[in-house]
Amino acid sequence: MFLVDDILLAPVRGLFWIFKEIHRAVEEEQANEAEAITARLSELYMMLETGQMTEVEFDAAEKTLLDRLDAIKERTSGGKEEEDDEEVVIRKRLPNRRAKP
């Protein structure tokens, strides 16, 4: 009976393994892309400090790279923001209603 189960489930297990490998490859590629963007940001800072780039050029390039980095982080976190968003609850205070003696 177990042999029949193994034979019938082999295609499903094979597909599952393929999807796991694809997922792992995508995660690895995203990590490499984030590292490349971080390295490019370091290069931009060096270019700015050495005078090879103006502030305006730096700001434009930095904004583009930071936006890409934020998009990558958002994708890897599943759309959840990593910042702590606290919910603020405002309650209306009612006057104390005490029984008069």
Secondary structure, DSSP 8 states (H G I E B T S, - for coil): -HHHHHHHHHHHHHHHHHHHHHHHHHHHHHHHHHHHHHHHHHHHHHHHHHTSS-HHHHHHHHHHHHHHHHHHHHHHTTT---S------------------
